[in-house]
Amino acid sequence: MSINIDRGKLRYAIDVLSIYTKNNHVDLITQLLLNLRNPLANYPRPPAPSGLNITSILDGYYDKDAGKLKMWYGAASTQNYEDVYYSECPDFPSSTQWTDPVKVIDKSAFSATAGGGIRDPNVVVLGDTVYVFGQGYDGSEFRPITLSKVAKGSENDPTAYTHIGYAVDKGASGEFDDSWTASPAVCGLLGLIFCFYEARNASDNYSIGIAVQKVGSIETVPHTKLGQALDINGNVITTGVAGRAIVPSKPFGLGGVLLLPYSFYNGSVWRVGYAVLLDLAEKKFYDIGEFSPNIGAENIAHIHLWARIDDKIYVTIGNWGTGSTPDNIFEIDASNL
C-alpha cells in the first residue's frame, strides 16, 4: 500500500472511532499505526538456552529504574513442552548484550500442565510486582492460562517466583472456548487487567476471548470471562473459516484508548490486524482490519512487548518469513505520540 492509501484507511477508521468514543486522543492511534507500519531499526532478541529452541513469543518490560530491558520466553527441544526462561539487557538499546537465559518457570510445577509445557509468557507490572501469564499445554490441549508473580529485581531468581493459579481455563461443552484457551495477551488499563486469549471450540472455530480482573484483585483467580470480542455490528471478530486461527497480540493503551493487535491466518500466510475497544460492557471493538508492518516478510505472527524508552517504542514482531530474524525487537518512532 502507498502511504496515502494507508492514511485514507486509517482516517476513515479514526473518524468512526471519534464518533463512538468521543475521545480526543484517538488520533494518536492513527500515528502509532503509521509509525509501526515502517519500523526505524531492529535489534537481536535474547539468546536461546543451550541445546534448546525458542518456540514462543517474547514479552517483557523496560525497567526504567534499573535501566534494563527484561524479557521472558518459552524454550524447549520439542515445541509445546516448554519451560519459561528469562534474560535481560542492561543499557538497551545502546547495548544488545543479553544475559544468559535462566529457567524461571518450570512446567513440572503446574499440575495441569505436567504432561505438556508452558510458553508465550505475557507480563504486566503492578508496583513492585511482575505478574507472568503463560499459555499452558496439558499434553493434548492448550489450557489453562497460568499466572505467576515475582518481585521486581528478582526476575532472574527461579526461587523467587510464586505460582498463583490459573487465570483462564477452557469453558464447558458448547462454549466458544470449550477446546482451548491459549495465547494470553495482557495489559492494565482503566483500573482493569485485560487478558485477551485465543479461544477455540470443539468445531475448530476460533475467536478472541476476553477475561478481566480489577487491578487490586489480580491474584484472585480465575479471572472473569466476558465472552468473545465483537465488532461494532455485534458480530464475532473471527476469520470466518473453521481451522483458521485468530490470535490476540499484546494490547497497548494510548491516550485512554485500548488498541488490540491480532494475527490471523488467511489460508496461505499470517497477517496482522488491529481492533480498538469501544464498549467493554458490550465487548465491542472497531475492527480496523489488516495493517501489517513492513518488515520484509509475509508471515507476521504477532506483536508484543510495547516497551517505551524515551521517544521510541520497542516491540517484538514474530516473523515466519524471510528478510529478518524471527522475533527481532523492532524500534518504532514515538516522538509524535
C-alpha positions in Angstrom: 0.0 0.0 0.0 1.1 3.6 -0.5 1.3 5.9 2.4 -1.7 7.8 1.0 -3.9 4.7 1.0 -2.7 3.9 4.4 -3.7 7.3 5.7 -7.0 7.1 4.0 -7.9 3.8 5.5 -6.8 4.9 8.9 -8.5 8.3 8.6 -11.8 6.6 8.0 -11.2 4.3 11.0 -10.4 7.3 13.2 -13.5 9.2 12.1 -15.6 6.2 13.2 -13.7 5.9 16.4 -14.2 9.6 17.2 -17.9 9.1 16.9 -18.1 6.1 19.1 -15.5 7.0 21.8 -15.8 10.8 21.9 -12.1 10.7 22.8 -9.9 13.5 21.6 -6.8 11.2 21.8 -7.9 8.5 19.3 -6.0 10.3 16.5 -2.8 9.1 18.3 -3.8 5.6 17.2 -3.5 6.7 13.5 0.0 8.0 14.1 1.1 4.9 16.1 0.0 2.5 13.3 1.7 4.6 10.7 4.9 4.6 12.7 4.5 0.8 13.3 4.0 0.3 9.6 7.6 1.2 9.0 10.0 0.5 11.9 13.2 2.5 12.2 15.5 -0.3 13.2 15.7 -3.8 14.7 17.8 -5.4 17.4 18.6 -9.0 18.3 16.3 -10.9 20.6 17.6 -12.7 23.7 19.5 -16.0 23.1 18.1 -19.5 23.2 19.2 -21.7 26.1 22.0 -24.1 25.2 20.7 -27.0 23.2 17.1 -25.7 23.1 15.0 -23.6 20.7 12.9 -20.6 21.4 9.4 -21.8 20.4 7.4 -18.9 21.9 6.5 -15.3 21.7 8.8 -13.0 23.7 7.4 -10.4 26.1 8.7 -8.2 28.9 9.0 -4.6 30.0 11.6 -1.9 30.4 12.7 -1.4 34.0 13.5 2.4 33.9 14.9 2.4 37.4 17.4 -0.5 36.6 18.0 0.7 33.0 17.3 -2.8 31.7 15.0 -4.4 29.1 13.7 -7.6 30.7 12.3 -10.5 28.7 10.5 -13.8 29.2 10.0 -16.6 26.6 9.4 -20.3 26.2 12.1 -22.7 25.1 12.3 -26.4 24.6 13.8 -29.1 22.4 10.2 -30.1 21.3 7.5 -27.4 20.8 4.6 -27.4 23.3 6.8 -28.8 26.0 8.4 -25.5 27.0 9.6 -24.1 30.2 9.8 -20.3 30.6 13.2 -18.5 30.5 14.3 -15.1 31.5 17.0 -12.8 30.1 17.8 -9.1 30.5 19.8 -6.5 28.6 21.4 -3.6 30.5 21.5 -0.3 28.8 19.3 -1.3 25.9 19.4 -0.2 23.0 22.9 1.2 23.2 23.9 -2.3 24.3 22.4 -5.5 22.9 24.4 -7.9 25.1 21.8 -10.2 26.7 22.4 -12.2 29.9 22.5 -16.0 29.7 18.9 -17.3 29.9 17.7 -18.7 33.2 14.8 -21.1 33.5 12.4 -19.4 35.9 9.1 -21.2 35.5 9.3 -25.0 35.3 6.4 -26.8 33.7 6.7 -29.6 36.2 5.5 -27.2 38.9 2.0 -27.0 37.4 -0.2 -30.0 37.9 -2.5 -29.0 35.0 0.5 -28.8 32.6 2.6 -31.7 33.9 2.2 -33.6 30.7 3.0 -30.7 28.5 4.5 -27.3 28.9 4.2 -23.5 29.3 5.0 -20.9 26.7 4.0 -17.5 25.3 4.5 -15.6 28.6 2.9 -12.2 28.8 3.7 -9.8 31.7 2.1 -6.9 33.5 3.9 -4.8 36.2 1.9 -3.5 39.1 4.0 -1.5 41.6 7.0 -3.7 42.6 5.5 -6.9 41.4 5.7 -8.6 38.0 2.8 -10.9 37.0 3.6 -13.5 34.4 0.7 -15.1 32.4 1.5 -18.2 30.4 -0.1 -20.5 27.8 -0.4 -23.9 29.3 -0.4 -27.2 27.4 -1.8 -30.3 29.2 -0.5 -32.8 26.7 -3.4 -32.7 24.4 -5.0 -29.2 24.5 -3.7 -25.6 25.0 -5.0 -24.9 28.5 -5.0 -23.4 31.1 -3.6 -19.9 31.2 -1.3 -19.8 34.2 -0.5 -16.9 36.5 2.7 -16.4 38.5 4.4 -13.5 40.2 7.9 -12.3 41.1 9.2 -9.2 42.8 10.9 -6.6 40.6 14.7 -7.0 40.9 14.4 -10.8 41.5 13.3 -11.8 38.0 16.4 -13.9 37.3 15.9 -16.0 40.5 13.8 -19.1 39.9 13.1 -19.5 43.6 11.5 -16.0 43.8 8.6 -17.0 41.6 5.2 -17.9 43.1 2.5 -19.8 41.2 -0.8 -18.1 41.9 -3.1 -20.3 40.0 -5.0 -20.5 36.6 -6.3 -17.2 35.4 -8.4 -18.6 32.5 -9.3 -22.2 31.6 -11.5 -23.7 28.9 -15.2 -23.4 29.0 -17.9 -26.0 29.4 -19.0 -28.1 26.5 -20.8 -26.0 23.9 -19.0 -22.7 24.9 -16.9 -20.7 22.4 -13.7 -21.8 24.2 -14.5 -25.4 25.1 -11.5 -26.8 23.3 -8.7 -24.5 24.4 -7.7 -21.1 25.9 -4.3 -20.1 24.5 -2.0 -17.1 23.7 -2.7 -14.7 26.7 -2.3 -11.1 25.7 -2.3 -8.9 28.8 -2.3 -5.2 29.8 -3.5 -3.0 32.5 -5.8 0.0 31.6 -8.6 1.9 33.3 -8.1 0.1 36.6 -8.5 -3.3 35.0 -6.3 -6.2 33.9 -7.3 -7.3 30.5 -6.4 -10.9 29.4 -7.4 -11.5 25.8 -6.8 -15.0 24.6 -7.1 -17.4 21.6 -10.4 -19.2 22.0 -11.1 -22.4 20.1 -14.3 -24.5 20.3 -14.8 -28.2 19.5 -15.9 -27.4 16.0 -12.4 -25.8 15.3 -13.8 -22.3 15.2 -11.5 -19.5 16.6 -12.3 -16.2 18.2 -10.8 -13.8 20.7 -11.9 -14.4 24.3 -11.9 -11.6 26.9 -11.2 -12.0 30.7 -10.8 -9.2 33.1 -10.0 -8.6 36.8 -9.7 -5.5 38.9 -6.1 -4.4 39.3 -6.3 -4.8 43.1 -7.7 -8.3 42.7 -5.3 -9.7 40.0 -4.4 -12.6 42.3 -8.0 -13.7 42.7 -8.4 -16.4 40.1 -9.9 -17.4 37.8 -10.5 -14.0 36.2 -13.9 -13.1 35.0 -14.8 -14.1 31.4 -16.8 -11.5 29.5 -17.1 -13.6 26.3 -15.9 -13.0 22.7 -14.7 -9.8 21.1 -17.3 -8.4 18.8 -17.2 -5.7 16.0 -19.5 -2.6 16.0 -22.3 -4.6 14.4 -22.2 -7.3 17.2 -20.5 -9.9 15.0 -17.7 -12.1 16.4 -14.3 -11.0 15.2 -13.0 -14.1 13.5 -11.5 -15.4 10.3 -14.9 -16.9 9.5 -13.3 -20.2 8.4 -13.1 -23.3 10.6 -9.5 -24.2 11.3 -8.1 -20.7 10.5 -6.9 -19.2 13.7 -7.1 -15.6 15.0 -4.7 -14.9 17.8 -4.6 -11.7 20.0 -1.3 -9.9 20.5 -0.4 -7.7 23.4 -2.8 -4.8 23.9 -1.5 -1.3 24.1 -3.1 1.7 25.9 -2.6 5.1 24.3 -4.5 8.2 25.4 -7.1 6.1 27.3 -7.7 4.1 24.1 -7.0 0.3 24.1 -5.5 -1.0 20.8 -5.6 -4.7 20.3 -3.4 -6.2 17.6 -4.2 -9.6 16.4 -2.8 -12.1 13.9 -4.8 -14.3 11.6 -4.2 -17.0 9.1 -5.6 -16.1 5.7 -5.1 -19.6 4.1 -1.6 -19.0 3.0 0.2 -16.6 5.3 -0.2 -15.0 8.7 -1.0 -11.3 8.8 -1.7 -8.6 11.5 -4.8 -6.6 12.1 -6.0 -4.2 14.8 -9.1 -3.5 16.7 -9.9 -0.7 19.1 -12.1 -1.2 22.2 -15.3 0.9 22.0 -17.5 -0.5 24.7 -16.3 -3.1 27.3 -19.8 -3.9 28.6 -20.9 -4.9 25.1 -17.4 -6.3 24.2 -17.5 -4.2 21.1 -14.4 -3.1 19.1 -13.9 -1.1 15.9 -12.1 -3.6 13.7 -9.6 -1.7 11.5 -8.6 -4.9 9.8 -5.3 -6.0 8.2 -2.5 -3.4 8.5 0.8 -5.4 8.8 4.2 -3.9 9.5 6.7 -3.7 6.6 9.5 -5.9 7.9 10.4 -7.7 4.7 8.3 -10.8 5.4 4.9 -12.1 4.5 4.3 -14.2 7.6 3.8 -11.9 10.6 2.6 -13.9 13.5 2.3 -11.5 16.5 3.3 -8.2 18.1 4.3 -8.0 21.8 6.4 -6.0 24.4 5.4 -2.3 23.8 8.3 -1.0 25.8 8.7 2.8 25.7 12.2 4.2 26.2 12.3 8.0 25.7 10.9 8.8 22.3 10.9 5.2 21.0 8.7 2.2 21.4 10.1 -1.3 21.1 8.0 -4.3 20.1 8.8 -7.9 19.3 7.3 -8.9 15.9 7.0 -12.6 15.1 8.2 -13.1 11.5 7.9 -16.5 9.9 9.1 -15.4 6.5 12.5 -14.2 5.1 14.1 -10.9 5.5 14.8 -10.7 9.2 15.4 -12.9 12.2 12.1 -14.2 13.8 11.0 -12.2 16.8 13.6 -9.5 16.5 13.0 -6.4 18.5 11.8 -3.5 16.4 12.2 0.2 17.1 9.2 2.5 16.5 9.2 6.3 16.5 7.2 7.6 19.4 8.3 11.3 19.3 4.9 12.4 17.9 2.8 10.3 20.3 
